[in-house]
Amino acid sequence: MSGEITFTISGIDALASRLATLGNRAAEWMAQALYLEAEAVMTASKRMVPVDTGALRASGYVKEPEIAGSQVKVTMGYGGSASQYAIFVHENLTAHHTVGQAKYLETPLLQAVGGMSERLAAKLRPQFESAAGGA
């Protein structure tokens, strides 16, 4: 699907500081935690995606995380054989779908953002505690 949604999680300065002290391990842990979040969003999205032939639903993907310095990126979307029409189906608020709805990726992503910092912290806590115990 063409287009990109970017969001920033704020209010986690302590987490960012701790991540910096752990170096590459922290980035790898964060990448895995973000990947799991993206997989959950995609699962929710596939429940909302309109279905006619099934090609659009089947084209949903979550790519492996990319780490560049302190930046972690996880890309997800729809494409493949549906890439020519995925964005139109996503953005058309007036279309009637027997199965599914418009904003099938944006809606679950925005819903997930609400508690994401807490879920990320919970996923990372065991690794941090283990690293602190081993230091």
Sequence and secondary structure as in RCSB ss.txt:
>XXXX:A:sequence
MSGEITFTISGIDALASRLATLGNRAAEWMAQALYLEAEAVMTASKRMVPVDTGALRASGYVKEPEIAGSQVKVT
MGYGGSASQYAIFVHENLTAHHTVGQAKYLETPLLQAVGGMSERLAAKLRPQFESAAGGA
>XXXX:A:secstr
          S HHHHHHHHHHTHHHHHHHHHHHHHHHHHHHHHHHHHS  SSSHHHHT EE   EEETTEEE  
EE  GGGTTTHHHHHH TT   SS  SSTTHHHHHHHHTTHHHHHHHHHHHHHHHHHHH 
